[in-house]
Amino acid sequence: MNRDWKKEIPLPVYPNREMVDLYHKTWEIAAGRVRKGPEGLPASPYMDENCYEDQIWIWDTCFMVLFAKYAPRSFPGIESLDNLYKPIHEKAATPLRIHLVDNPPLFAWVEKEYFDFTGDKGRLNHLLNEKRYLQKHFKWFARAKAGERFECSPQRIYLNSIGDDGFTWTGGASGMDNTPRGRDAGGYHKVLWVDAISQQALSAHCIAAMEQALGNEDEARKWNAEYEALKKKINHLYWDERDGFYYDVTIADKQPCRVKTIASYWPLLAQVASREQARSMVRHLMNPEEFGGSYPTPSLARSDKDYHHQTGDYWRGGIWLPTTYMAIKAIESMATMRRPMLLPRRLSTSSLPLTGIWNRILSGSAIAQAEMPPPLNTDAV
């Protein structure tokens, strides 16, 4: 890797020395994960998630891209995506197998975040006009059937498309391993997963925006129509008026499966919620008996019977930075929409979970002031 990486990373200015030390420690850890891949790897060097020596993950790689974009000459985050795109969509041979091809479909979101940061239209043209990786992945995910196999992966596909209503999934494939979702409906395969369909909506929304940036008006309209259809479906089927919360729903009778997890904030990131729905979701996020309190955004609501308050038990109460980052970005995305979102009067930037220096370290905003949105107004945004 670039041995001068310390000269490239943005330098934070903040009075809490421990937080600044933590910031630098994260880059040191990341530097240790820049690896030269085995011969034949589509992109080398690449960012490695530090799990299996012979396998890589979509979920982890996508979140590493969001971090690595702040020092792209030293940390090959965006390039690492070729190790996923080419084996999946070009059937390219690869010495590093993809652990789960049906991990969350975050490519379009990550690529749009990278484009917004860099303005690199050349990469957009390559992705959308030449290779069409993002469109191909969206369409594959929409039709995926459990049991399907890919040459590049040791795992079969667990995702299963259930027509237009959504998808069944599993804990591991969704990224949430031992989550108790589906518990009261008979298991993972008995419910439609709110994050899966919401991530598809997010992808369509991002593809439409990137097509618009390239001047592809017809394509932008097509993808926006795809997004609007998914948005309508999510709000019709997955929103529970009684609790004011997005839930997984049972396949049998389309009733909410009332297990509150952090996955229910993907609809907000996809901007499908109305102002009233967003306000309700924020109240749940602020509630110390659910996701609020001294420790931020657990993976499972504290009020759930399977919540483990001492150990977190992985996805049964553990605090995971990827989903915490997602939840913060979800609130930001709703707050900065053209359509104003009325927030609770007592809500301020400092009272959101994992905000302040934590938020800015994770999002990079403290080190890229031009990217910071205006402060949240406690009455209306």
BALOBA-1460 file (C-alpha; in Angstrom, 3 decimals):
// residues 381
<rec num="1" residu="m" x="0.000" y="0.000" z="0.000"/>
<rec num="2" residu="n" x="0.932" y="3.664" z="-0.099"/>
<rec num="3" residu="r" x="3.352" y="4.046" z="2.801"/>
<rec num="4" residu="d" x="2.533" y="7.751" z="2.985"/>
<rec num="5" residu="w" x="-1.149" y="7.142" z="3.762"/>
<rec num="6" residu="k" x="-0.917" y="9.250" z="6.924"/>
<rec num="7" residu="k" x="-0.288" y="12.287" z="4.735"/>
<rec num="8" residu="e" x="-3.500" y="11.682" z="2.801"/>
<rec num="9" residu="i" x="-6.090" y="11.120" z="5.506"/>
<rec num="10" residu="p" x="-8.046" y="14.211" z="6.564"/>
<rec num="11" residu="l" x="-7.050" y="15.569" z="9.958"/>
<rec num="12" residu="p" x="-9.813" y="16.153" z="12.517"/>
<rec num="13" residu="v" x="-9.851" y="19.167" z="14.786"/>
<rec num="14" residu="y" x="-11.700" y="18.350" z="17.975"/>
<rec num="15" residu="p" x="-11.020" y="19.088" z="21.643"/>
<rec num="16" residu="n" x="-11.557" y="15.529" z="22.898"/>
<rec num="17" residu="r" x="-8.138" y="13.928" z="22.492"/>
<rec num="18" residu="e" x="-9.421" y="10.400" z="23.062"/>
<rec num="19" residu="m" x="-11.824" y="10.715" z="20.148"/>
<rec num="20" residu="v" x="-9.067" y="12.021" z="17.898"/>
<rec num="21" residu="d" x="-6.886" y="9.086" z="18.944"/>
<rec num="22" residu="l" x="-9.761" y="6.731" z="18.141"/>
<rec num="23" residu="y" x="-10.071" y="8.315" z="14.703"/>
<rec num="24" residu="h" x="-6.402" y="7.695" z="13.933"/>
<rec num="25" residu="k" x="-6.656" y="4.155" z="15.278"/>
<rec num="26" residu="t" x="-9.423" y="3.363" z="12.802"/>
<rec num="27" residu="w" x="-7.180" y="4.398" z="9.913"/>
<rec num="28" residu="e" x="-4.326" y="2.296" z="11.290"/>
<rec num="29" residu="i" x="-6.629" y="-0.727" z="11.362"/>
<rec num="30" residu="a" x="-7.799" y="0.032" z="7.822"/>
<rec num="31" residu="a" x="-4.198" y="0.360" z="6.640"/>
<rec num="32" residu="g" x="-3.571" y="-3.153" z="7.898"/>
<rec num="33" residu="r" x="-6.395" y="-4.430" z="5.728"/>
<rec num="34" residu="v" x="-5.095" y="-3.139" z="2.393"/>
<rec num="35" residu="r" x="-3.938" y="-6.380" z="0.810"/>
<rec num="36" residu="k" x="-2.404" y="-7.573" z="-2.389"/>
<rec num="37" residu="g" x="-4.669" y="-10.308" z="-3.615"/>
<rec num="38" residu="p" x="-3.671" y="-13.666" z="-5.071"/>
<rec num="39" residu="e" x="-2.811" y="-13.833" z="-8.757"/>
<rec num="40" residu="g" x="-5.848" y="-13.533" z="-10.980"/>
<rec num="41" residu="l" x="-7.881" y="-11.323" z="-8.652"/>
<rec num="42" residu="p" x="-9.759" y="-8.694" z="-10.723"/>
<rec num="43" residu="a" x="-8.710" y="-5.827" z="-8.418"/>
<rec num="44" residu="s" x="-5.492" y="-5.888" z="-6.430"/>
<rec num="45" residu="p" x="-4.677" y="-4.375" z="-3.977"/>
<rec num="46" residu="y" x="-8.082" y="-4.385" z="-2.324"/>
<rec num="47" residu="m" x="-9.715" y="-3.770" z="1.048"/>
<rec num="48" residu="d" x="-10.026" y="-7.019" z="2.989"/>
<rec num="49" residu="e" x="-12.553" y="-7.459" z="5.805"/>
<rec num="50" residu="n" x="-10.241" y="-9.728" z="7.822"/>
<rec num="51" residu="c" x="-12.303" y="-12.869" z="8.151"/>
<rec num="52" residu="y" x="-11.584" y="-15.835" z="5.863"/>
<rec num="53" residu="e" x="-8.374" y="-15.824" z="3.850"/>
<rec num="54" residu="d" x="-10.052" y="-17.157" z="0.707"/>
<rec num="55" residu="q" x="-13.407" y="-15.340" z="0.779"/>
<rec num="56" residu="i" x="-14.771" y="-11.796" z="0.610"/>
<rec num="57" residu="w" x="-18.140" y="-10.238" z="1.516"/>
<rec num="58" residu="i" x="-20.428" y="-7.802" z="-0.302"/>
<rec num="59" residu="w" x="-21.778" y="-6.355" z="2.969"/>
<rec num="60" residu="d" x="-18.372" y="-5.592" z="4.500"/>
<rec num="61" residu="t" x="-16.769" y="-4.371" z="1.286"/>
<rec num="62" residu="c" x="-19.547" y="-1.867" z="0.629"/>
<rec num="63" residu="f" x="-19.224" y="-0.309" z="4.064"/>
<rec num="64" residu="m" x="-15.434" y="-0.176" z="3.699"/>
<rec num="65" residu="v" x="-15.897" y="1.838" z="0.491"/>
<rec num="66" residu="l" x="-17.844" y="4.451" z="2.446"/>
<rec num="67" residu="f" x="-14.856" y="4.844" z="4.774"/>
<rec num="68" residu="a" x="-12.050" y="4.520" z="2.229"/>
<rec num="69" residu="k" x="-13.388" y="7.258" z="-0.056"/>
<rec num="70" residu="y" x="-11.768" y="9.882" z="2.186"/>
<rec num="71" residu="a" x="-8.281" y="8.687" z="1.241"/>
<rec num="72" residu="p" x="-8.753" y="6.995" z="-2.145"/>
<rec num="73" residu="r" x="-5.124" y="7.055" z="-3.287"/>
<rec num="74" residu="s" x="-4.094" y="4.909" z="-0.329"/>
<rec num="75" residu="f" x="-7.215" y="2.866" z="0.398"/>
<rec num="76" residu="p" x="-8.616" y="1.018" z="-2.671"/>
<rec num="77" residu="g" x="-12.213" y="0.851" z="-1.534"/>
<rec num="78" residu="i" x="-14.086" y="1.556" z="-4.755"/>
<rec num="79" residu="e" x="-11.687" y="-0.617" z="-6.769"/>
<rec num="80" residu="s" x="-12.475" y="-3.532" z="-4.454"/>
<rec num="81" residu="l" x="-15.992" y="-3.674" z="-5.870"/>
<rec num="82" residu="d" x="-14.592" y="-5.152" z="-9.100"/>
<rec num="83" residu="n" x="-13.800" y="-8.282" z="-7.089"/>
<rec num="84" residu="l" x="-17.578" y="-8.611" z="-6.700"/>
<rec num="85" residu="y" x="-18.984" y="-7.190" z="-9.939"/>
<rec num="86" residu="k" x="-16.861" y="-9.205" z="-12.335"/>
<rec num="87" residu="p" x="-17.303" y="-12.694" z="-10.824"/>
<rec num="88" residu="i" x="-21.053" y="-12.177" z="-10.316"/>
<rec num="89" residu="h" x="-22.022" y="-10.430" z="-13.546"/>
<rec num="90" residu="e" x="-19.267" y="-11.422" z="-15.973"/>
<rec num="91" residu="k" x="-18.589" y="-14.873" z="-14.535"/>
<rec num="92" residu="a" x="-14.912" y="-13.932" z="-14.293"/>
<rec num="93" residu="a" x="-12.692" y="-16.498" z="-12.586"/>
<rec num="94" residu="t" x="-11.550" y="-15.357" z="-9.161"/>
<rec num="95" residu="p" x="-9.234" y="-16.836" z="-6.511"/>
<rec num="96" residu="l" x="-11.248" y="-15.126" z="-3.725"/>
<rec num="97" residu="r" x="-14.752" y="-16.506" z="-3.530"/>
<rec num="98" residu="i" x="-17.729" y="-14.352" z="-2.565"/>
<rec num="99" residu="h" x="-19.124" y="-15.722" z="0.657"/>
<rec num="100" residu="l" x="-22.764" y="-14.713" z="0.070"/>
<rec num="101" residu="v" x="-23.857" y="-13.375" z="-3.297"/>
<rec num="102" residu="d" x="-27.241" y="-12.503" z="-1.771"/>
<rec num="103" residu="n" x="-25.796" y="-10.146" z="0.835"/>
<rec num="104" residu="p" x="-27.623" y="-6.792" z="0.951"/>
<rec num="105" residu="p" x="-27.685" y="-5.085" z="-2.481"/>
<rec num="106" residu="l" x="-25.843" y="-1.917" z="-1.471"/>
<rec num="107" residu="f" x="-23.799" y="-1.328" z="-4.625"/>
<rec num="108" residu="a" x="-25.912" y="1.511" z="-6.056"/>
<rec num="109" residu="w" x="-26.040" y="3.358" z="-2.722"/>
<rec num="110" residu="v" x="-22.277" y="3.079" z="-2.279"/>
<rec num="111" residu="e" x="-21.555" y="4.132" z="-5.863"/>
<rec num="112" residu="k" x="-23.812" y="7.168" z="-5.546"/>
<rec num="113" residu="e" x="-22.136" y="8.176" z="-2.287"/>
<rec num="114" residu="y" x="-18.762" y="7.877" z="-4.016"/>
<rec num="115" residu="f" x="-19.983" y="9.894" z="-7.009"/>
<rec num="116" residu="d" x="-21.450" y="12.615" z="-4.791"/>
<rec num="117" residu="f" x="-18.059" y="12.876" z="-3.096"/>
<rec num="118" residu="t" x="-15.846" y="12.757" z="-6.198"/>
<rec num="119" residu="g" x="-18.011" y="13.857" z="-9.135"/>
<rec num="120" residu="d" x="-16.387" y="11.086" z="-11.200"/>
<rec num="121" residu="k" x="-18.700" y="10.793" z="-14.215"/>
<rec num="122" residu="g" x="-16.209" y="8.538" z="-15.961"/>
<rec num="123" residu="r" x="-16.867" y="5.861" z="-13.374"/>
<rec num="124" residu="l" x="-20.627" y="6.370" z="-13.701"/>
<rec num="125" residu="n" x="-20.419" y="5.951" z="-17.456"/>
<rec num="126" residu="h" x="-18.419" y="2.746" z="-16.999"/>
<rec num="127" residu="l" x="-20.905" y="1.363" z="-14.457"/>
<rec num="128" residu="l" x="-24.200" y="2.388" z="-16.019"/>
<rec num="129" residu="n" x="-23.578" y="2.688" z="-19.761"/>
<rec num="130" residu="e" x="-20.761" y="0.256" z="-20.467"/>
<rec num="131" residu="k" x="-20.997" y="-2.551" z="-17.910"/>
<rec num="132" residu="r" x="-24.495" y="-1.987" z="-16.486"/>
<rec num="133" residu="y" x="-23.428" y="-3.716" z="-13.279"/>
<rec num="134" residu="l" x="-25.912" y="-1.860" z="-11.087"/>
<rec num="135" residu="q" x="-28.898" y="-2.545" z="-13.330"/>
<rec num="136" residu="k" x="-27.928" y="-6.207" z="-13.642"/>
<rec num="137" residu="h" x="-27.616" y="-6.627" z="-9.894"/>
<rec num="138" residu="f" x="-30.969" y="-4.978" z="-9.228"/>
<rec num="139" residu="k" x="-32.721" y="-7.217" z="-11.741"/>
<rec num="140" residu="w" x="-30.994" y="-10.367" z="-10.493"/>
<rec num="141" residu="f" x="-31.913" y="-9.586" z="-6.872"/>
<rec num="142" residu="a" x="-35.532" y="-8.949" z="-7.879"/>
<rec num="143" residu="r" x="-35.838" y="-12.441" z="-9.382"/>
<rec num="144" residu="a" x="-33.533" y="-14.439" z="-7.099"/>
<rec num="145" residu="k" x="-34.603" y="-17.916" z="-6.089"/>
<rec num="146" residu="a" x="-33.400" y="-19.830" z="-3.047"/>
<rec num="147" residu="g" x="-31.052" y="-22.658" z="-3.941"/>
<rec num="148" residu="e" x="-29.495" y="-20.895" z="-6.945"/>
<rec num="149" residu="r" x="-25.719" y="-21.251" z="-7.117"/>
<rec num="150" residu="f" x="-22.898" y="-19.097" z="-8.478"/>
<rec num="151" residu="e" x="-19.513" y="-20.421" z="-9.529"/>
<rec num="152" residu="c" x="-17.845" y="-17.621" z="-7.553"/>
<rec num="153" residu="s" x="-19.465" y="-18.537" z="-4.223"/>
<rec num="154" residu="p" x="-19.304" y="-21.532" z="-1.862"/>
<rec num="155" residu="q" x="-22.819" y="-20.737" z="-0.605"/>
<rec num="156" residu="r" x="-26.145" y="-21.289" z="-2.287"/>
<rec num="157" residu="i" x="-28.582" y="-18.395" z="-2.530"/>
<rec num="158" residu="y" x="-30.904" y="-18.019" z="0.471"/>
<rec num="159" residu="l" x="-32.803" y="-14.991" z="-0.824"/>
<rec num="160" residu="n" x="-36.138" y="-15.866" z="-2.398"/>
<rec num="161" residu="s" x="-38.295" y="-13.474" z="-4.408"/>
<rec num="162" residu="i" x="-42.012" y="-13.684" z="-3.555"/>
<rec num="163" residu="g" x="-43.483" y="-11.874" z="-6.542"/>
<rec num="164" residu="d" x="-43.983" y="-8.137" z="-6.141"/>
<rec num="165" residu="d" x="-44.508" y="-8.315" z="-2.388"/>
<rec num="166" residu="g" x="-40.874" y="-8.780" z="-1.420"/>
<rec num="167" residu="f" x="-38.417" y="-11.426" z="-0.313"/>
<rec num="168" residu="t" x="-37.698" y="-14.107" z="2.220"/>
<rec num="169" residu="w" x="-34.118" y="-14.117" z="3.461"/>
<rec num="170" residu="t" x="-31.954" y="-15.437" z="6.283"/>
<rec num="171" residu="g" x="-29.994" y="-13.886" z="9.110"/>
<rec num="172" residu="g" x="-26.609" y="-14.603" z="7.549"/>
<rec num="173" residu="a" x="-27.488" y="-13.497" z="4.033"/>
<rec num="174" residu="s" x="-29.113" y="-10.279" z="5.285"/>
<rec num="175" residu="g" x="-26.000" y="-9.514" z="7.340"/>
<rec num="176" residu="m" x="-27.871" y="-9.888" z="10.636"/>
<rec num="177" residu="d" x="-26.902" y="-13.497" z="11.464"/>
<rec num="178" residu="n" x="-28.806" y="-14.616" z="14.594"/>
<rec num="179" residu="t" x="-31.521" y="-11.958" z="14.467"/>
<rec num="180" residu="p" x="-34.859" y="-13.166" z="15.955"/>
<rec num="181" residu="r" x="-36.843" y="-11.745" z="13.030"/>
<rec num="182" residu="g" x="-39.661" y="-14.037" z="11.973"/>
<rec num="183" residu="r" x="-39.765" y="-15.529" z="15.461"/>
<rec num="184" residu="d" x="-43.504" y="-15.176" z="15.993"/>
<rec num="185" residu="a" x="-44.398" y="-16.176" z="12.439"/>
<rec num="186" residu="g" x="-42.590" y="-19.503" z="12.252"/>
<rec num="187" residu="g" x="-39.104" y="-18.526" z="11.108"/>
<rec num="188" residu="y" x="-37.140" y="-16.648" z="8.483"/>
<rec num="189" residu="h" x="-38.945" y="-18.191" z="5.542"/>
<rec num="190" residu="k" x="-42.371" y="-17.224" z="6.836"/>
<rec num="191" residu="v" x="-41.876" y="-13.463" z="6.598"/>
<rec num="192" residu="l" x="-41.117" y="-10.840" z="3.984"/>
<rec num="193" residu="w" x="-38.030" y="-8.872" z="5.028"/>
<rec num="194" residu="v" x="-38.475" y="-5.101" z="5.153"/>
<rec num="195" residu="d" x="-34.780" y="-4.388" z="4.584"/>
<rec num="196" residu="a" x="-34.560" y="-6.441" z="1.384"/>
<rec num="197" residu="i" x="-37.321" y="-4.578" z="-0.438"/>
<rec num="198" residu="s" x="-36.184" y="-1.247" z="1.016"/>
<rec num="199" residu="q" x="-32.624" y="-1.799" z="-0.202"/>
<rec num="200" residu="q" x="-34.055" y="-2.476" z="-3.648"/>
<rec num="201" residu="a" x="-35.955" y="0.816" z="-3.442"/>
<rec num="202" residu="l" x="-32.758" y="2.562" z="-2.351"/>
<rec num="203" residu="s" x="-30.919" y="1.045" z="-5.311"/>
<rec num="204" residu="a" x="-33.571" y="2.171" z="-7.808"/>
<rec num="205" residu="h" x="-33.560" y="5.661" z="-6.282"/>
<rec num="206" residu="c" x="-29.765" y="5.910" z="-6.537"/>
<rec num="207" residu="i" x="-29.617" y="4.511" z="-10.078"/>
<rec num="208" residu="a" x="-32.225" y="7.065" z="-11.177"/>
<rec num="209" residu="a" x="-30.181" y="9.901" z="-9.668"/>
<rec num="210" residu="m" x="-26.962" y="8.703" z="-11.316"/>
<rec num="211" residu="e" x="-28.664" y="8.275" z="-14.692"/>
<rec num="212" residu="q" x="-29.940" y="11.827" z="-14.298"/>
<rec num="213" residu="a" x="-26.394" y="13.014" z="-13.592"/>
<rec num="214" residu="l" x="-25.246" y="11.429" z="-16.859"/>
<rec num="215" residu="g" x="-28.078" y="13.093" z="-18.773"/>
<rec num="216" residu="n" x="-29.829" y="9.774" z="-19.466"/>
<rec num="217" residu="e" x="-33.319" y="11.190" z="-19.027"/>
<rec num="218" residu="d" x="-35.269" y="8.176" z="-20.298"/>
<rec num="219" residu="e" x="-33.331" y="5.787" z="-18.060"/>
<rec num="220" residu="a" x="-33.742" y="8.114" z="-15.090"/>
<rec num="221" residu="r" x="-37.516" y="8.172" z="-15.595"/>
<rec num="222" residu="k" x="-37.629" y="4.387" z="-15.898"/>
<rec num="223" residu="w" x="-35.716" y="3.856" z="-12.669"/>
<rec num="224" residu="n" x="-37.703" y="6.500" z="-10.852"/>
<rec num="225" residu="a" x="-40.885" y="4.656" z="-11.840"/>
<rec num="226" residu="e" x="-39.345" y="1.457" z="-10.432"/>
<rec num="227" residu="y" x="-38.569" y="3.322" z="-7.231"/>
<rec num="228" residu="e" x="-42.073" y="4.776" z="-6.907"/>
<rec num="229" residu="a" x="-43.642" y="1.325" z="-7.305"/>
<rec num="230" residu="l" x="-41.443" y="-0.086" z="-4.540"/>
<rec num="231" residu="k" x="-42.106" y="2.933" z="-2.345"/>
<rec num="232" residu="k" x="-45.850" y="2.410" z="-2.700"/>
<rec num="233" residu="k" x="-45.532" y="-1.292" z="-1.905"/>
<rec num="234" residu="i" x="-43.395" y="-0.694" z="1.198"/>
<rec num="235" residu="n" x="-45.778" y="1.864" z="2.647"/>
<rec num="236" residu="h" x="-48.838" y="-0.231" z="1.850"/>
<rec num="237" residu="l" x="-47.566" y="-3.579" z="3.090"/>
<rec num="238" residu="y" x="-44.771" y="-3.003" z="5.631"/>
<rec num="239" residu="w" x="-45.986" y="0.032" z="7.565"/>
<rec num="240" residu="d" x="-47.911" y="-0.709" z="10.749"/>
<rec num="241" residu="e" x="-50.225" y="2.149" z="11.655"/>
<rec num="242" residu="r" x="-50.869" y="0.831" z="15.155"/>
<rec num="243" residu="d" x="-47.229" y="1.005" z="16.271"/>
<rec num="244" residu="g" x="-46.078" y="3.630" z="13.781"/>
<rec num="245" residu="f" x="-43.229" y="1.358" z="12.672"/>
<rec num="246" residu="y" x="-41.977" y="-0.531" z="9.622"/>
<rec num="247" residu="y" x="-42.020" y="-4.289" z="10.257"/>
<rec num="248" residu="d" x="-41.354" y="-7.511" z="8.424"/>
<rec num="249" residu="v" x="-44.717" y="-9.032" z="7.462"/>
<rec num="250" residu="t" x="-45.991" y="-12.588" z="7.405"/>
<rec num="251" residu="i" x="-46.364" y="-14.231" z="4.024"/>
<rec num="252" residu="a" x="-49.519" y="-16.068" z="5.028"/>
<rec num="253" residu="d" x="-51.737" y="-13.147" z="6.012"/>
<rec num="254" residu="k" x="-49.541" y="-10.037" z="5.449"/>
<rec num="255" residu="q" x="-49.637" y="-9.107" z="9.124"/>
<rec num="256" residu="p" x="-46.749" y="-7.345" z="10.903"/>
<rec num="257" residu="c" x="-44.195" y="-9.528" z="12.647"/>
<rec num="258" residu="r" x="-43.626" y="-7.302" z="15.652"/>
<rec num="259" residu="v" x="-39.921" y="-7.757" z="16.237"/>
<rec num="260" residu="k" x="-38.346" y="-4.295" z="16.291"/>
<rec num="261" residu="t" x="-34.841" y="-4.290" z="14.814"/>
<rec num="262" residu="i" x="-32.540" y="-1.666" z="13.357"/>
<rec num="263" residu="a" x="-33.338" y="-3.107" z="9.900"/>
<rec num="264" residu="s" x="-36.582" y="-1.134" z="9.975"/>
<rec num="265" residu="y" x="-34.636" y="2.076" z="9.280"/>
<rec num="266" residu="w" x="-33.692" y="1.057" z="5.743"/>
<rec num="267" residu="p" x="-37.032" y="2.472" z="4.466"/>
<rec num="268" residu="l" x="-35.997" y="5.875" z="5.809"/>
<rec num="269" residu="l" x="-32.647" y="5.712" z="4.041"/>
<rec num="270" residu="a" x="-34.562" y="4.916" z="0.848"/>
<rec num="271" residu="q" x="-36.698" y="8.020" z="1.543"/>
<rec num="272" residu="v" x="-39.980" y="6.157" z="1.248"/>
<rec num="273" residu="a" x="-41.410" y="7.458" z="4.539"/>
<rec num="274" residu="s" x="-43.776" y="10.403" z="4.783"/>
<rec num="275" residu="r" x="-43.076" y="13.197" z="7.257"/>
<rec num="276" residu="e" x="-45.442" y="11.636" z="9.767"/>
<rec num="277" residu="q" x="-43.943" y="8.170" z="9.351"/>
<rec num="278" residu="a" x="-40.436" y="9.558" z="9.742"/>
<rec num="279" residu="r" x="-41.406" y="11.408" z="12.913"/>
<rec num="280" residu="s" x="-42.788" y="8.185" z="14.357"/>
<rec num="281" residu="m" x="-39.636" y="6.248" z="13.458"/>
<rec num="282" residu="v" x="-37.516" y="8.942" z="15.129"/>
<rec num="283" residu="r" x="-39.562" y="8.602" z="18.299"/>
<rec num="284" residu="h" x="-38.780" y="4.878" z="18.398"/>
<rec num="285" residu="l" x="-35.119" y="5.678" z="17.756"/>
<rec num="286" residu="m" x="-35.085" y="8.110" z="20.686"/>
<rec num="287" residu="n" x="-37.017" y="5.883" z="23.093"/>
<rec num="288" residu="p" x="-34.588" y="4.506" z="25.730"/>
<rec num="289" residu="e" x="-36.727" y="1.375" z="26.052"/>
<rec num="290" residu="e" x="-36.148" y="0.660" z="22.375"/>
<rec num="291" residu="f" x="-33.173" y="2.123" z="20.474"/>
<rec num="292" residu="g" x="-32.276" y="5.301" z="22.405"/>
<rec num="293" residu="g" x="-30.551" y="5.865" z="25.709"/>
<rec num="294" residu="s" x="-26.932" y="6.072" z="26.801"/>
<rec num="295" residu="y" x="-25.783" y="3.358" z="24.403"/>
<rec num="296" residu="p" x="-26.835" y="3.983" z="20.819"/>
<rec num="297" residu="t" x="-28.940" y="1.996" z="18.374"/>
<rec num="298" residu="p" x="-28.777" y="-1.652" z="19.421"/>
<rec num="299" residu="s" x="-29.580" y="-4.167" z="16.716"/>
<rec num="300" residu="l" x="-32.704" y="-5.291" z="18.598"/>
<rec num="301" residu="a" x="-35.062" y="-3.114" z="20.633"/>
<rec num="302" residu="r" x="-34.415" y="-3.291" z="24.364"/>
<rec num="303" residu="s" x="-38.088" y="-4.060" z="24.904"/>
<rec num="304" residu="d" x="-37.876" y="-7.289" z="22.897"/>
<rec num="305" residu="k" x="-37.932" y="-10.530" z="24.886"/>
<rec num="306" residu="d" x="-34.805" y="-11.795" z="23.080"/>
<rec num="307" residu="y" x="-32.740" y="-8.675" z="23.821"/>
<rec num="308" residu="h" x="-29.486" y="-9.481" z="25.654"/>
<rec num="309" residu="h" x="-28.594" y="-6.462" z="27.769"/>
<rec num="310" residu="q" x="-25.220" y="-7.753" z="28.988"/>
<rec num="311" residu="t" x="-23.531" y="-9.345" z="25.986"/>
<rec num="312" residu="g" x="-25.672" y="-8.183" z="23.075"/>
<rec num="313" residu="d" x="-25.498" y="-11.766" z="21.787"/>
<rec num="314" residu="y" x="-24.415" y="-10.675" z="18.322"/>
<rec num="315" residu="w" x="-27.597" y="-9.409" z="16.554"/>
<rec num="316" residu="r" x="-29.807" y="-9.737" z="19.616"/>
<rec num="317" residu="g" x="-28.788" y="-6.427" z="21.111"/>
<rec num="318" residu="g" x="-25.225" y="-5.896" z="19.919"/>
<rec num="319" residu="i" x="-24.377" y="-2.449" z="18.569"/>
<rec num="320" residu="w" x="-23.101" y="-2.735" z="15.006"/>
<rec num="321" residu="l" x="-21.437" y="0.220" z="13.348"/>
<rec num="322" residu="p" x="-22.708" y="-0.518" z="9.801"/>
<rec num="323" residu="t" x="-26.367" y="-0.433" z="10.836"/>
<rec num="324" residu="t" x="-25.788" y="2.464" z="13.236"/>
<rec num="325" residu="y" x="-24.197" y="4.385" z="10.374"/>
<rec num="326" residu="m" x="-27.172" y="3.469" z="8.196"/>
<rec num="327" residu="a" x="-29.664" y="4.718" z="10.792"/>
<rec num="328" residu="i" x="-27.852" y="8.037" z="11.135"/>
<rec num="329" residu="k" x="-27.722" y="8.475" z="7.379"/>
<rec num="330" residu="a" x="-31.410" y="7.536" z="7.196"/>
<rec num="331" residu="i" x="-32.337" y="10.382" z="9.546"/>
<rec num="332" residu="e" x="-30.037" y="12.755" z="7.677"/>
<rec num="333" residu="s" x="-31.526" y="11.795" z="4.335"/>
<rec num="334" residu="m" x="-35.061" y="12.443" z="5.552"/>
<rec num="335" residu="a" x="-34.054" y="15.701" z="7.222"/>
<rec num="336" residu="t" x="-32.413" y="17.095" z="4.091"/>
<rec num="337" residu="m" x="-35.119" y="16.133" z="1.587"/>
<rec num="338" residu="r" x="-36.749" y="18.956" z="-0.343"/>
<rec num="339" residu="r" x="-39.976" y="17.997" z="1.394"/>
<rec num="340" residu="p" x="-39.609" y="19.284" z="4.990"/>
<rec num="341" residu="m" x="-39.759" y="16.710" z="7.753"/>
<rec num="342" residu="l" x="-41.149" y="17.906" z="11.061"/>
<rec num="343" residu="l" x="-39.110" y="16.441" z="13.872"/>
<rec num="344" residu="p" x="-39.947" y="16.192" z="17.561"/>
<rec num="345" residu="r" x="-39.472" y="19.573" z="19.211"/>
<rec num="346" residu="r" x="-36.949" y="18.195" z="21.670"/>
<rec num="347" residu="l" x="-34.783" y="16.639" z="18.940"/>
<rec num="348" residu="s" x="-31.445" y="18.250" z="18.230"/>
<rec num="349" residu="t" x="-28.309" y="17.096" z="16.461"/>
<rec num="350" residu="s" x="-26.587" y="16.250" z="19.736"/>
<rec num="351" residu="s" x="-29.457" y="14.072" z="20.936"/>
<rec num="352" residu="l" x="-29.479" y="11.693" z="17.987"/>
<rec num="353" residu="p" x="-27.844" y="8.320" z="18.712"/>
<rec num="354" residu="l" x="-24.145" y="8.208" z="17.951"/>
<rec num="355" residu="t" x="-23.943" y="11.827" z="16.821"/>
<rec num="356" residu="g" x="-21.416" y="14.471" z="17.756"/>
<rec num="357" residu="i" x="-17.871" y="13.322" z="17.152"/>
<rec num="358" residu="w" x="-18.939" y="9.668" z="16.710"/>
<rec num="359" residu="n" x="-21.249" y="10.577" z="13.848"/>
<rec num="360" residu="r" x="-18.666" y="12.793" z="12.237"/>
<rec num="361" residu="i" x="-15.887" y="10.234" z="12.541"/>
<rec num="362" residu="l" x="-18.002" y="7.478" z="11.030"/>
<rec num="363" residu="s" x="-19.455" y="9.584" z="8.236"/>
<rec num="364" residu="g" x="-16.329" y="11.630" z="7.646"/>
<rec num="365" residu="s" x="-18.286" y="14.835" z="8.047"/>
<rec num="366" residu="a" x="-15.997" y="16.218" z="10.742"/>
<rec num="367" residu="i" x="-13.144" y="15.979" z="8.305"/>
<rec num="368" residu="a" x="-15.024" y="17.165" z="5.258"/>
<rec num="369" residu="q" x="-16.899" y="20.224" z="6.427"/>
<rec num="370" residu="a" x="-18.237" y="21.062" z="2.976"/>
<rec num="371" residu="e" x="-20.235" y="17.851" z="3.067"/>
<rec num="372" residu="m" x="-21.969" y="18.645" z="6.360"/>
<rec num="373" residu="p" x="-25.704" y="19.356" z="6.105"/>
<rec num="374" residu="p" x="-27.037" y="22.406" z="7.936"/>
<rec num="375" residu="p" x="-27.736" y="21.790" z="11.627"/>
<rec num="376" residu="l" x="-31.098" y="20.234" z="12.432"/>
<rec num="377" residu="n" x="-33.742" y="22.748" z="13.399"/>
<rec num="378" residu="t" x="-35.678" y="21.384" z="16.337"/>
<rec num="379" residu="d" x="-38.993" y="22.631" z="14.981"/>
<rec num="380" residu="a" x="-38.751" y="21.833" z="11.273"/>
<rec num="381" residu="v" x="-36.136" y="20.955" z="8.680"/>
